[in-house]
Amino acid sequence: MKLPRLLLATLWFALPITLTASWKLTSPSGKLSISVRMTEQEALSYQVALDEQVALDWSQLGLTRSGWTQEGPVTSSFATGLSFQTATTSDVANRYTMVTGKRRQNEVSGRQLSLLFHNADGHPLRLDLRAFDHGVAFRYAFPDHNDAYQTIEQEHTSFNLGTDGQLWAQPFDPATFWTPAYENFTLNGIPLGTATNEPDGVGWALPLLAKTPHAWVLVHEAGLDETYHGIQLEPEPVDGIYVAAPPDQRDGLGFGSNQARATLPWTSPWRFMIVSENLGDIVESNLVFDLAEPSRIKDPSWIKPGVSSWSWWSDHDSSQNMAALQSFIDFAAEMNWPYSLVDANWNLISETSMQELVAYADERGVDLLFWYNSGGPHNAVTEQPRNVLWDTDSRRAEFAKLNRLGVKGVKIDFFQSDKQFLIDYYLDILEDAAAARLVVNFHGCTIPRGWERTWPNLVTSEAVFGAEAYSFSSGYAAYAPTHNTILPFSRNVIGSMDYTPVTWTERNNRPRLTSNVHEVALAVVFESGIQHLADAVEPFQSLPEAYQSFFRRLPTVWDETRYLAGFPGRDVVLARRYGKDWFIAGINGEDRTKELTLPLDTLGTVIPNAVMLFDEENGGFGSASVSISEAAPLTITMQPHGGFVIAPLP
């Protein structure tokens, strides 16, 4: 009899604990540690501590795999019956440059401990641990060689956050015609240990942000490759223990297995936790990229971040209208934006629509991005072009054609599963797109897991309940102010986020609660390598000149990001630096006026000539010249559901 995953974890933690061995890895500063212990049952668990205070309590480790031998199928447990062999320590130190993201230059300093065990069958399991000053990580490895495919029957990893604290997390989307796509509201500060309210036992999506008695903890994974699937977490955390789970078999129309297979040697993705007493360390962290594989693009100089105009949000039929698309190309040229995005069904205009649009845009100095359906057996969405990218030869031929025409990138939609075959598909797309010098925007897709470092042509991903929901969700407008103030502490921590911000126009008779300048501020508060600004041409053109000037000079990649103030679900203020210029922006998620005092000494600079954009009390677009000094704190008043931006003048 095979016990249910959650019951197995519960029984495991109920067993009497008698230790036979233990190990501890401490970060370079000594503040953070991850410990591993082996029990009398020869099972492994881990604990994370910050300043010797428990941040994540004893949690299960282990895997179960199956494979074939000459005698037939065999299942091997790497959860119990383990015997310790060797321990190896090393330093982790490297530097890398990001093309997109919250911080361009990155320096990694940490420590690694690798523990080798044998299971009861004599097969090796290596557990790699890493400790950094603001995070810890671990991964599994089968270091032996075997050309026969092995199946990961079950991953026993758990995260014991307890029940004394708050959680910001997103229930995983149940499988539908359009989902899963990580397009659900992040629940705001619910009690740790709460079960999801989704039907059919659908679990929790990563990342998970928790406030425990002694620390903030963000749980996620990094370094996922084609040999494994993405994980989610079981829906009912018993005593605050969140247990890893594979994708739902129903995802992607039920196509493909939700179990992973690989030959050996094999290494799992990293399971990591950003841990700090300060929220700023969560927001500013690049740990997801620190753990990722180095860039596979030797010369990424052709990859250009920037702002893009986009017609679809304001007019869903515009992608089949040549005149409408040309007006957004004209607008991008007017605003000095490098891109315009041509969305679904553009190929229905005519057989030569792509060539005509590229020629039109080229005359105006604008580069184009084109939408594609990911196609294949995992979705039934009919939007076009479809069935072009699923087949390898067809995909490479299409990408080569785009390169010849001068198209700069693709937006690819409707993946609808985290199963292994689709993880492989994502990575094949990125490799083939890089060969054709195309940037990639994934939509209806999985969450970022560090691929932006490995494949820097991945400039952004959706995987968020973004502004397009104003068209489809009756409850979106009411929750958007709160939702927006959670995302910088959760989804946007782990990678570029194509929320498609800046929307003033009312959609489908659903009044917007966010203020005008709240929407403006999202262009800085939300990070995306290509920032698709969503509203129509006319609302932008009717803005006061101070706002138009700001949007003309808006960066989309940052040399540095600093958290200045905020709390998830309430408000957030961030400072982002591009070159020598600091942009400061904040949003208010609550229906009350707020006065915030912001310390600016950490920025180490002044902004002698800047413009402040703010909500006037009557809802208008206010602006004023300001001079910002690092010596004096800055006092800001934000209107209910409002926002502000401070931007350097040219």
Secondary structure, 3 states (H helix, E strand, C coil): CCCCHHHHHHHHHHCCCCEEEEEEEECCCCCEEEEEEEECCCCEEEEEEECCEEEEEEEECCEEEEEEECCEEEEEECCCCCEEEEEEEEEEEEEEECCCCCCCEEEEEEEEEEEEEECCCCCEEEEEEEEECCEEEEEEEEEEEEEEEEEEEEECCEEECCCCCEEEEEECCCCCCCCCCCCCCCEEEEECCCCCCCHHHCCEEEEEEEECCCCEEEEEEECCCCCCCCCEECCCCECCEEEEECCCCCHHHHCCCCCEEEEEEEECCEEEEEEECCHHHHHHCCHHHHCCCCCCCCCHHHCCCEEEEECCCCCCCHHHCHHHHHHHHHHHHHCCCCEEEECCCHHHCCCCHHHHHHHHHHHCCCEEEEEEECCCCCCCCCCCCCCCCCCHHHHHHHHHHHHHHCCCEEEEECCCCCCHHHHHHHHHHHHHHHHCCCEEEECCCCCCCCHHHHCCCEEEECCCCCCCHHHHCCCHHHHHHHHHHHHHHCHHHHCCECCCCCCCCCECCECCCCCHHHHHHHHHHCCCCEEECCCCHHHHHCCCHHHHHHHHCCCCCCCEEEEEEEECCCEEEEEEEECCEEEEEEEECCCCCEEEEECCHHHCCCEEEEEEEEECCCCCEEEEEEEECCCCCEEEEECCCCEEEEEECC
